[in-house]
């Protein structure tokens, strides 16, 4: 990519240590435009809510980082459990210590694999999703803002929300609540951080078949009684005006725009990236 809008800038992206994930697509796009990358994921299973098959492992993170480094930008990795404020702050400090500044922070880490009928959801289920998807983003905003204010050069903070930030979905009560919460969080943080030239926005993709998305395809095709995953995906595509589900690159492009100077006057917004499926 010829345009190097982010040369010399540092971008931290949580939840970016899994193959075919939104986080990987985001770091690749920002790196292609010149940003130095702090690639982060939880690194290992920590408890029942963060089973190994659903989280970015240390070796997977390292492999993605090696490919990003081959693009000619600086890259470093650091494991972080976004539920723990001290780890989030350490992640931000690591970015500053490594590259001398912090310009972009993308809250991408999330739980989208705890799905159950309403009456089967436990308190532990609810807490696990809210703790990562909403509280973890709050901790990320805090940590990023502290360093961006200290740096005195402003910054960009972006939360990866979801179509579920705008509409309700069955079997996704905690997930939908957490993503709706990001709308209010971004609006409130934008008001406070505007004076420091820090923008805060959400990106709201519709369904994307990442590794997590593939699990969701299997799960929800059974919930709706589809004959197969293929039939479920065909029905999904049919209701999207642009005729297909989202791609990781669609979300990454929206993030890059919101990080750019072209978006300097945009803050507190929740941008749909849904092929027209979510119109509000």
N, C-alpha and C positions, 0 to 999 in steps of 0.2 A: 504494500500500500504506500503510495507516494507521499500522501499527506502525513506529516509527523507532528500533529498538533500537540502532542504531550511529551515531546522530547525534554528531558531534564526533570520531569515531574515524577512523583512517587505515588503509586496506587496500591492500596491494600484491598484485597478481595477475600472475604471470608467464604467458607464453603466452596473453595475452588480446587480442591484436591481429588476430584473424581472424574474419571474419563466420561466423556459425552455429556457432562453436566453443564448447566448454565454458567457456573463459575469458571469452568475451563474456557468456555467460549468468550466470556468477558475478559479474562486475562489475556487471551490470545489477541483479541481486538485492540485492547489498550496497548499491549506490547507492540503490535503492528504499527501503531501510531506513535511509538517512541517512548512510552512510559516505562520506568523501572517498576518492577512488580514484586510485591510481597504476597506470596501465595500461601494461603492458610486453610487448614481444615482441622478437624478434631484429632486426627492422627491415629486413633485407636478407639475401640469400644470402651466406653466408660461405665455403662450401666445398661439396664434392659431397654431403655429408650434410645440408646445409640449403638445398636447391634452392628457388628462388623460389616455385614453385607449392605448396610445403608449409609456408611460414613466413609470419607476419604482417609485412606491409610497412609502412614508415613512413606512407604515405598512408592505408592501411587503418586503422592505429592512430589516426591523427588524426581520421578520420571517425567512428569509434566513440566517441572521446573527446568530440567535439562533441555527439553525441547524449546521452552521459552527463551532460555539463555542463547540458544543457537540462532535466535532471531536478531541478536546483536544488542540486546538491552540487559540491564542489570536485573537479577532476579535472586530472591532469597525465599526460604520457606520457614514457617514457624507454626507449630501445632497450637491450636487455641480452642478451648471450650467456651463458646460465647455466653454460656450461662454463668460464668465466673468472672466478675468484674476485674479481678487482679490479672487474669489471663488476657482479657481484652486490652487492658491498659498496657500490659507487657508487649502485646502484638503491635500496638501503635508505637510504643517506644522503640521496638526493634526496627520498624520502618525508618524512623528518624535517625537512629544510631547508624543504620546501614547506609542510607542514602542522603542523610542530612536534611530531609524535609518530608512533609506529608501533605499531599495535595488532593488526593482522591481516596474516598473510603466507600466501598460497596458492601453493604450488609446483604450477603447472599445466602449464608448458612440458614438452613430451615429443615423442619420435620414435616414431611407430607406423606408419611407412610403409616400413621396411626389413624386408621379409618374404621369406624364402627357405627352400627345403628345407635341412635340417640340414647335409648334406654340401656345400652350396654357400655357406655363410656364411663370409665372410672375416674376418680379424682386424680390418680396417678397419670392416666392418659391425658387428661385436660392440662395438668401442670406441665407435663413434658413438652407439649406442643407450644403452649403459651410461653414457657421459659425460653425456648430457643427462638421462636418466630417473632415474638414481640419484645419480651424483656431483653433478649440478646441483641436485638437491633437498638434498643434504648442504650444499652451499655456501649455499643459501637459508636453511636452518635456522640455520647459523652466523651469517650476517649479520643475520637477523631477531632471533635471540636476543641478540646483542650489544646491539642498540639497545633491545630490550624490557627487558633487565636494567638498562641505563643509565637508562631512563625510569622504572623502579620501579613500574610499574602492571600488570605481568603482560602476557599476550598470548595469541593463538591462532595456531598454526602448523598448516596443513593441507596434506597432500600429496594430489594427485589420482592415486591408484593405478589399480586396474582389477580386474575379475573375474580377470584374469591374475595378480593377486597371490595368488590362492587356488587356481587350477587351471591345468593346462598346456594349451597349444594348439599345433597343428602350424604350422610355418613361422614361429614366434614365439619362438625359443629365447632370444635376447637380451632381447626385450621382456618375456617372462614372467619371466626371471631378474631383470631390473631392477625389476619391480613386486613380485615376492616380496621382494626386498631392502628395499623401502620398509617392509614389515611390521616387519622387525628394526630398521631405522633409527628408525622412530617409537617403537617400544618402548624402545629405548635412550635416545633423546633425551628422551622423556617422564620417564624416571627421573631424569635429570640436571637437567632444567629445572623439575621440579615445585616445587622449593623457591623458585623465583622466580615462582610462580603463572602459569607459561607451560604451556599444554597443547599436545600434539603428537598429531595424529590423521591417519589416512588415510581417504579416501572411495574406495570401490571400485565404480565403475559397471560394468554389463554393456555390451553394444554400444550405442553411440549414433550415429545417422547425422548426424554433423557433416560438414564438408568432408572431413576425414580419414576419417570413418566411411564416406562414400560411396566413397572409394577402396578401403577395405577390403571393402566389399560386392562391388565388381567383382572384386577379387583373389580373395577366398575363395569366391565363387560358382563360379569356375573351378576352384579347388583341390578342392572337394567334388563337382564334376561336376553342379552344378545346371543345369537347363535355361535359367534366366534369373535375373537379380538378384531379380526379384519372387518367384520360387519359393524362392530362398535365404532371403529375408526372411520368407516365409510359414512355412517350416520353423523358422526361428528363433523366431518368435512362438508357434508351437505348443508349443515346449518351455519357454516361460516361463509360470509359473503365472498371472501377471496379464495375459497375452495380448498383450504388445507389447514391442518393444525400448525401451530407455530414451530419455528426452528430455534435452536439455541442462538444462532447468529442474528435472528430478529431482535431478541432481547439485548444481545451485545451491542448491536447498532444503536439502539435507543439509549443504552448506558453511555456509549461514546458521545452521542449528541449532547446529552445532559451534562457531560463532563467538559464539553468544549466551550470556547468563548461565544459560540453562536447561541448558547443557552444562558448567558450571563444574567438575563432578566427574567428567568423562569425559576420559581421556587415555591414550595408548598403544594406542588401539583402531584397528581397520580395519573401517569400517562398509560393509556391502554395500548397494548401491543397484541392485538387479538384478531387481526384480519377482518375487523368489523363486527365480530361476534358480540363484543361488549361495547355498546355505543355511548355509555355515560360514565 
